Every structure is written in C-alpha cells, then in structure tokens.
Amino acid sequence: LHSWAAREAVVRVIYCYALGHADAAVLGKMVAVTLTQDTNVRNKHVGYLACRVLLRADDELTLLLVNSLQKDLGGDADALCVCFALDTVATLATTTTLPPLLPLVRR
C-alpha cells in the first residue's frame, strides 16, 4: 500500500470501529503501527491516533510501537510528532512499555 492509501484505510477502520464493529480493529492495528514509523507528519498523526483507539495496553503490538515512540521522543522530531507520541504513551503505558520510555518522557 502507498502511504496515502494506508492512511485512508486506517481512517476507515477507525470509523468502522467507532460504529461498533470491533472486528475492524484487527484489520488496522499493524498498519497503524507501521504509519507511526512514516516520515510524513499526517501519516504519523493518523497512525498514533489509530493506535490510541484500536490498541489495548496489553496488546502485543504495543511492544512494536515502543520503537516508534522512542524515535519520536528521543530524536530531533517535529514538535507535533512529540505531542502525538506523548499522547500515545499516556494512553497505552504499562509496566512493560514504560521503563524504556520514561527517561525520554521526563526530558
């Protein structure tokens, strides 16, 4: 999928999930995590939003999301990307995912 097509697909998955179709979350979780690793700010925004909506804190994909969060919180990322990452940390933080992110959040 092209990044714009992936972004549109994830937005549609969020819409279906909001309408009560919980099975739609299965389709968009991995694509949402992949979008958080994109360089485009719009794609990152949609990816982080979808992760906050579709993922649960105990989901296995949150461990894959930690890499994107570390990159956006620790590097010279855009201020918007840092805000997206911080919102996601606040929503999905667990005892497993928080220790590698805590020094970056405090910064």
C-alpha positions in Angstrom: 0.0 0.0 0.0 1.1 3.5 -0.6 1.3 5.7 2.5 -1.8 7.7 1.5 -3.8 4.5 0.8 -2.7 3.1 4.2 -3.7 6.3 5.9 -7.1 6.3 4.3 -7.6 2.6 5.1 -6.8 3.2 8.8 -9.2 6.2 8.9 -11.9 4.0 7.6 -11.1 1.2 10.1 -11.3 3.8 12.9 -14.7 4.9 11.6 -16.0 1.3 11.4 -14.7 0.6 14.9 -16.5 3.7 16.2 -19.7 2.4 14.7 -19.4 -0.7 16.8 -17.6 -3.1 14.5 -14.9 -4.4 16.9 -13.6 -6.8 14.3 -12.4 -3.8 12.2 -9.7 -3.2 14.8 -8.0 -6.4 13.8 -7.5 -5.1 10.2 -5.9 -1.8 11.1 -3.7 -2.4 14.0 -0.5 -3.4 12.2 -1.0 -0.8 9.5 -1.4 1.8 12.3 1.8 0.8 13.9 3.5 1.0 10.5 2.2 4.5 9.9 3.8 5.7 13.2 7.2 5.0 11.6 6.5 7.1 8.5 8.3 10.4 7.9 5.1 12.2 6.9 3.5 14.1 9.8 0.0 13.4 8.6 0.7 9.6 8.5 2.2 9.7 11.9 -0.8 11.6 13.3 -3.2 9.0 11.9 -1.0 6.1 13.0 -0.7 7.3 16.6 -4.5 8.2 16.7 -5.3 4.7 15.4 -3.0 3.1 18.0 -4.7 5.0 20.8 -8.1 4.0 19.6 -7.6 0.4 18.3 -4.8 -1.0 20.6 -5.3 -2.0 24.2 -2.5 -1.6 26.7 -1.9 -5.4 26.9 -1.8 -5.9 23.1 1.4 -7.4 21.7 1.7 -4.7 19.1 2.3 -2.1 21.8 5.8 -3.6 22.1 6.4 -2.8 18.4 5.1 0.7 19.0 7.7 1.4 21.6 10.4 1.7 18.9 8.5 4.5 17.1 7.8 6.2 20.4 11.5 6.1 21.4 12.4 7.5 18.0 9.9 10.4 18.2 10.5 11.2 21.8 14.3 11.0 21.7 15.4 12.4 18.4 15.1 15.7 16.7 11.5 15.1 15.8 8.9 17.7 14.9 7.1 19.1 17.9 3.8 17.7 16.6 5.3 14.2 16.4 6.5 14.6 20.0 2.9 15.5 21.1 1.5 12.6 19.2 3.9 10.2 20.9 3.3 11.7 24.4 -0.5 11.3 24.0 0.1 7.7 23.0 2.4 7.0 25.9 -0.3 8.4 28.3 -2.9 6.2 26.8 -1.0 2.9 26.4 1.7 2.9 29.0 2.1 -0.3 31.0 4.8 -1.7 33.3 6.3 -3.4 30.3 6.4 -0.4 27.9 7.1 2.4 30.3 10.6 1.7 31.5 12.4 2.3 28.2 10.2 5.4 27.6 10.4 7.1 31.0 13.7 8.9 30.6 12.5 10.3 27.2 9.2 11.4 28.7 10.9 13.2 31.6 13.0 15.1 29.1 
